[in-house]
Amino acid sequence: MALLDLKHLPLVRLRPVANSRNEWVALRMNLGDGEVPVFFGAPDLLAAIAPLDCVLHLDDPARLTPKLLTLLPPQRIVLSFPAGALAQEGRAQRLAALADASYRLLLDGPLPFGMARPAGVRAVSLDCRIGAPLAGSLSAAFGPHLAHGVDSAARLADCMRAGFALFSGDYPLDRSAARPQDATSRRRILGLLALLASDADARELELLLKQDPALSYHLLKLVNSAAFAVNTTITGYAQAIAVLGRRQLQRWLQLLLYARSEADGLPNLLLPLAALRAGQLEMLCRREGGERDAQDLAFMTGAFSLLDRLLGMPMAEILAELPLPAHVTAALLARESVLGQRLALSESGPDAALLASAEVDAAAWWDSQLHAHHWAIQVARNV
């Protein structure tokens, strides 16, 4: 993605929106009173996140001038406004005009007392950090409705019962929802991780892959996908390793660990999150001129950062089994060093102090974020 040539780029974080089948369907961004043209004046954003939609949270529909709307294609943009804005004169008519222009609209929060929902506005969004509506309470509105700030598995269940269909928040990271692996599976995973971390011989990887049907399935599915466009069906591990190459094989296996079969058959939302962190850390390392080995370690740091959630065990116990460089271990355990600060940045989003400690400027943050989301979307679509 092209780097925006701006010295004072607003600090904005993209947040995934998933449906009930654990598929990313959109990315959200909250601009508040930020400048919309800064992000939509060039094709980078919508090109990077294609085919996903962008849910744009704005504080006032009056900000969307006719000139600005030319940058926001209605087939890719969902507009969300505070429901309280309807209390201001002319805002209901403005929303109705946007609906007539084929924009999908969300009203965030409860309607002001005595106000009716404008024509064409049939869906709501709600910050669910403080609670979710009662079960079935959204049935009167058409939808699909977006619950954001969904930060636990329990709150996700509440939101589903209330009638929401789209969800955004940190609920995939909820430790209480982690499913501990059985002892045999955990030993096999840790053994494979150790081989990946130590640049193991391809034959060693092949032997361990043969013991893990789920991981083998995902690997063969991947190399036969459109992402690699091979002319011959790949049916064996040696062929898969030959098609991918050692470096790509190790990277994909680091991510494919998160694609292991779930009891409910749903994709694992940790997979695109791990890809997101890995891609962003690698890009930040590459931008500053890091050599290939340094980029590989940055990628591994992001990919391994969710292993404690995947395996349902403390990160310290996992790392005790892995021959990682000291600075990677320090980054994963304590977010120490520049690499650790960049991992923290990819986890929590930007603020001025964290950007400074991670040695990242605002434009580099945005560029690396676009690259990482583009990569994570492709990973989720091909695994």
matplotlib code that plots the C-alpha trace (Angstrom):
import matplotlib.pyplot as plt

x = [0.0, 1.3, 2.4, 0.4, 2.5, 1.2, 3.1, 0.1, -2.0, -4.9, -4.5, -7.2, -7.5, -9.4, -11.4, -12.8, -16.5, -17.5, -20.8, -22.2, -20.2, -16.9, -16.3, -14.9, -17.4, -16.3, -13.8, -14.9, -13.3, -14.3, -13.3, -15.2, -14.4, -11.4, -11.0, -12.7, -10.9, -7.5, -8.4, -10.7, -9.0, -6.8, -7.8, -5.6, -8.1, -10.9, -8.5, -6.6, -9.7, -11.5, -13.9, -14.9, -17.1, -16.0, -18.3, -17.6, -18.6, -19.2, -20.5, -22.8, -24.4, -24.1, -20.3, -21.0, -21.0, -21.9, -18.2, -17.2, -19.8, -18.1, -15.2, -17.6, -19.1, -22.4, -21.7, -18.6, -19.5, -21.8, -22.5, -23.1, -24.2, -25.2, -28.9, -28.7, -27.8, -31.5, -32.3, -30.6, -32.6, -32.5, -30.6, -33.5, -34.0, -30.3, -30.3, -33.3, -31.5, -28.5, -30.8, -32.3, -28.8, -28.4, -26.2, -26.7, -27.2, -26.8, -28.1, -25.9, -27.5, -31.1, -33.3, -33.9, -37.2, -40.1, -38.1, -39.1, -36.6, -36.1, -37.4, -34.8, -32.8, -33.6, -30.5, -28.9, -25.4, -24.7, -21.7, -22.2, -19.5, -22.0, -24.7, -26.7, -30.5, -32.9, -33.3, -35.4, -35.5, -34.3, -36.9, -38.9, -36.0, -35.0, -31.2, -28.6, -27.6, -24.0, -22.8, -19.5, -17.4, -18.2, -15.3, -16.2, -17.8, -20.6, -21.4, -21.3, -23.9, -26.1, -25.8, -26.8, -29.9, -30.8, -30.9, -27.5, -26.0, -22.7, -20.1, -16.9, -14.7, -12.1, -14.3, -12.0, -9.3, -11.5, -9.4, -12.4, -13.5, -10.2, -10.5, -7.5, -5.9, -5.6, -2.1, -1.2, -2.3, -0.6, 2.7, 2.5, 1.8, 4.6, 6.9, 5.9, 6.4, 9.9, 10.8, 9.4, 11.4, 14.6, 14.5, 14.1, 14.7, 11.7, 11.8, 11.3, 8.4, 6.9, 7.1, 5.3, 2.7, 1.8, 0.8, -1.6, -4.6, -6.3, -3.1, -2.3, -5.7, -5.4, -2.0, -3.1, -6.2, -4.1, -1.6, -4.5, -6.3, -6.5, -3.8, -1.1, -2.7, -0.9, -1.8, -1.5, -3.4, -1.1, -1.7, 1.5, 3.5, 6.7, 4.9, 3.3, 6.7, 8.2, 5.4, 5.5, 9.3, 10.8, 10.3, 6.7, 6.0, 7.1, 5.1, 1.9, 2.3, 2.7, -0.7, -2.4, -2.0, -5.0, -7.1, -7.4, -10.8, -13.3, -16.0, -18.7, -17.2, -16.7, -13.5, -11.2, -11.2, -7.7, -6.4, -6.9, -5.9, -2.6, -2.1, -2.9, -0.2, 2.3, 1.8, 2.0, 5.2, 6.9, 6.0, 7.3, 10.5, 10.8, 10.1, 13.1, 15.4, 15.4, 17.0, 15.0, 15.9, 14.7, 11.5, 10.9, 11.3, 9.0, 6.4, 6.9, 6.4, 3.1, 2.0, 3.0, 1.5, -1.9, -0.6, -1.7, -5.3, -5.0, -3.6, -5.3, -2.0, 0.3, 2.7, 5.6, 5.0, 4.7, 7.9, 9.8, 9.5, 10.6, 14.2, 13.4, 15.9, 15.9, 14.4, 11.5, 10.8, 11.0, 8.6, 6.1, 6.3, 6.6, 6.3, 9.9, 12.2, 11.1, 9.7, 7.6, 6.3, 5.3, 3.5, 1.6, 0.9, -0.7, -2.7, -4.2, -4.0, -2.1, -1.6, 1.2, 3.3, 3.1, 4.0, 7.0, 8.3, 7.7, 9.6, 6.7, 5.3, 1.6, 1.9, 3.9, 1.3, -1.4, 0.6, 1.5, -2.1, -3.4, -0.8, -1.6, -5.4, -4.9, -2.8, -5.1, -8.1, -6.4, -5.3, -8.9, -10.2, -7.7, -7.5]
y = [0.0, 3.5, 5.6, 8.7, 11.8, 13.4, 14.8, 14.9, 12.0, 11.4, 8.3, 5.9, 2.2, -0.2, -2.8, -6.0, -6.7, -10.4, -12.2, -15.0, -17.5, -16.0, -14.4, -10.9, -8.9, -5.3, -3.1, -0.2, 3.2, 5.9, 9.3, 11.4, 14.9, 13.7, 14.6, 12.1, 13.2, 12.3, 8.6, 8.4, 10.9, 8.2, 4.6, 2.9, 2.2, 0.6, -1.2, -2.6, -4.0, -5.3, -7.1, -6.1, -3.1, -0.1, 1.0, 4.7, 6.1, 9.9, 12.4, 14.4, 13.6, 17.3, 16.7, 14.7, 17.3, 16.3, 16.7, 14.4, 11.8, 11.3, 9.7, 7.3, 4.7, 3.5, -0.1, -0.2, 2.2, 1.8, 5.1, 5.1, 8.2, 8.8, 8.5, 11.6, 13.7, 13.4, 16.0, 18.6, 20.5, 19.0, 15.8, 13.4, 14.8, 14.5, 10.8, 10.2, 11.7, 9.5, 6.5, 7.6, 7.7, 4.0, 4.4, 1.8, 3.6, 2.7, 4.7, 4.3, 4.2, 4.9, 7.4, 10.8, 10.9, 11.5, 11.0, 8.6, 6.6, 8.3, 6.6, 4.3, 3.9, 0.3, -0.8, 0.1, -0.1, -0.1, 0.1, -3.0, -2.6, -1.5, -4.1, -5.5, -5.1, -7.8, -10.9, -10.2, -6.5, -5.6, -7.6, -4.5, -3.0, -4.6, -4.8, -6.2, -4.7, -4.1, -4.7, -3.1, -3.1, -6.8, -7.8, -11.2, -14.4, -13.9, -10.5, -12.0, -14.5, -11.7, -9.7, -12.7, -13.3, -9.6, -9.9, -8.5, -10.1, -8.2, -8.1, -6.1, -6.1, -8.2, -11.2, -13.5, -12.8, -13.8, -16.2, -17.8, -19.0, -20.7, -24.4, -26.2, -28.8, -32.4, -33.4, -35.3, -32.5, -29.9, -31.7, -32.1, -28.4, -27.4, -29.8, -28.2, -24.7, -25.7, -26.9, -23.7, -21.6, -23.4, -23.4, -27.1, -29.4, -29.9, -33.6, -33.1, -30.8, -33.4, -36.2, -34.1, -32.9, -36.6, -36.9, -33.9, -34.6, -31.2, -29.2, -31.3, -30.8, -27.0, -27.0, -29.0, -27.0, -23.8, -24.9, -26.0, -22.7, -19.9, -18.1, -20.3, -21.1, -24.4, -26.5, -29.9, -31.0, -31.2, -34.3, -34.9, -33.0, -33.0, -31.4, -28.8, -28.0, -27.7, -25.4, -23.1, -23.0, -23.2, -19.6, -19.4, -22.9, -21.8, -18.6, -20.4, -23.1, -20.4, -19.1, -22.5, -23.5, -21.2, -22.8, -26.1, -27.6, -26.3, -28.4, -26.1, -26.1, -22.3, -20.6, -19.5, -15.7, -15.9, -16.8, -13.4, -11.6, -13.5, -12.7, -9.1, -8.8, -10.7, -8.7, -5.3, -6.2, -7.5, -4.3, -2.0, -3.9, -3.9, -0.1, 0.6, -1.5, -4.7, -7.7, -10.8, -12.7, -9.7, -9.5, -13.2, -12.8, -9.8, -11.9, -14.8, -12.5, -11.4, -14.9, -16.4, -13.6, -15.4, -18.9, -18.6, -18.0, -20.9, -23.4, -22.2, -22.1, -19.3, -17.8, -18.4, -22.2, -22.1, -20.1, -22.4, -25.1, -22.9, -21.9, -18.3, -15.4, -13.5, -10.3, -12.2, -13.9, -10.6, -9.0, -11.9, -12.1, -8.4, -6.3, -5.2, -3.6, -1.9, -5.2, -5.6, -2.0, -2.6, -5.7, -3.7, -1.1, -3.7, -5.1, -1.9, 0.7, 3.9, 6.7, 9.3, 7.8, 4.2, 5.3, 7.1, 4.2, 1.9, 4.3, 4.6, 7.8, 8.2, 7.8, 4.6, 3.3, 3.8, 2.3, -0.8, -1.1, -1.1, -3.7, -5.9, -5.9, -6.6, -9.6, -10.8, -10.6, -12.8, -15.3, -15.7, -16.1, -18.8, -21.0]
z = [0.0, -0.8, 2.2, 2.9, 2.7, 5.8, 8.8, 11.2, 10.2, 12.7, 14.8, 13.6, 14.2, 12.0, 13.9, 12.4, 12.1, 12.0, 11.5, 13.5, 11.3, 12.5, 9.1, 8.7, 6.7, 7.3, 9.1, 11.3, 11.8, 14.2, 12.9, 15.5, 14.3, 12.2, 8.6, 6.3, 3.1, 4.7, 4.5, 1.5, -0.8, -2.2, -3.2, -0.7, 2.1, 0.1, -2.2, 0.8, 2.6, -0.5, -0.6, 2.9, 3.6, 5.7, 8.6, 9.1, 12.5, 12.3, 14.8, 12.5, 9.1, 8.2, 7.7, 4.5, 1.8, -1.8, -2.7, 0.1, -0.7, -4.1, -2.2, -0.4, -2.7, -1.2, -2.2, 0.0, 2.8, 5.8, 7.7, 11.4, 13.4, 17.0, 17.4, 19.6, 16.5, 15.4, 18.0, 15.9, 13.3, 9.8, 10.7, 10.2, 6.7, 6.0, 7.0, 4.8, 1.9, 2.5, 2.5, -0.8, -2.2, -1.4, 1.7, 4.4, 7.7, 11.3, 14.3, 17.3, 20.7, 21.8, 19.9, 21.6, 23.5, 21.1, 18.0, 15.3, 13.2, 9.8, 6.7, 5.2, 8.5, 9.4, 11.4, 14.7, 16.2, 19.9, 22.2, 24.2, 26.8, 29.3, 28.5, 25.7, 25.0, 26.2, 24.0, 20.9, 21.6, 18.1, 16.2, 15.3, 13.2, 9.9, 10.5, 10.2, 13.5, 14.7, 18.3, 19.0, 22.2, 22.5, 24.7, 26.1, 25.0, 27.5, 26.0, 22.5, 23.6, 25.0, 21.8, 19.7, 21.8, 21.5, 17.7, 16.6, 13.5, 13.3, 16.1, 16.8, 19.8, 21.7, 22.3, 20.3, 22.9, 25.9, 27.9, 29.5, 26.0, 25.2, 24.7, 26.2, 24.0, 25.2, 26.3, 23.2, 20.8, 22.9, 22.9, 19.1, 18.7, 20.9, 19.1, 15.7, 17.1, 18.3, 14.8, 13.3, 15.7, 15.1, 11.3, 11.2, 8.2, 5.9, 6.5, 10.3, 9.6, 7.2, 9.9, 12.4, 9.9, 9.3, 12.9, 12.8, 10.4, 11.0, 10.3, 7.3, 5.9, 6.2, 4.6, 1.6, 1.3, 1.3, -1.4, -3.6, -3.2, -5.7, -3.8, -5.3, -8.6, -9.1, -12.2, -10.5, -7.4, -4.4, -2.4, -0.4, 2.2, 0.1, -2.8, -0.5, 1.0, -2.6, -3.7, -0.7, -0.1, 3.3, 4.3, 3.2, 4.7, 8.1, 8.0, 6.9, 9.5, 12.2, 11.2, 10.3, 13.9, 14.5, 11.8, 13.7, 13.7, 16.3, 17.9, 16.5, 13.0, 12.9, 11.7, 14.5, 14.7, 16.2, 12.8, 11.1, 14.3, 14.4, 10.7, 11.3, 14.1, 12.1, 9.0, 10.8, 12.8, 9.6, 7.7, 10.4, 10.4, 6.6, 6.4, 8.6, 6.5, 8.6, 7.0, 6.0, 9.2, 11.3, 9.3, 9.9, 13.6, 13.7, 11.8, 14.2, 17.2, 15.9, 14.9, 18.3, 20.4, 20.6, 21.4, 25.0, 23.9, 21.4, 23.8, 27.0, 28.9, 30.2, 27.6, 29.9, 29.8, 26.0, 25.6, 27.9, 25.2, 22.3, 21.3, 20.6, 20.6, 23.9, 22.4, 20.9, 24.2, 26.0, 23.5, 23.9, 27.7, 28.8, 25.6, 26.2, 23.6, 20.4, 19.1, 22.2, 22.0, 18.4, 19.4, 22.1, 19.4, 17.1, 20.0, 21.5, 18.7, 18.5, 21.0, 20.9, 23.8, 22.4, 18.9, 20.3, 22.3, 19.3, 17.1, 14.7, 13.3, 12.5, 8.7, 9.2, 11.6, 9.0, 6.2, 8.2, 9.4, 5.8, 4.7, 7.7, 7.2, 3.5, 4.4, 7.2, 4.9, 2.3, 4.9, 6.2, 2.7, 1.7, 4.8]

ax = plt.figure().add_subplot(projection="3d")
ax.plot(x, y, z, "-o")
ax.set_aspect("equal")
plt.show()
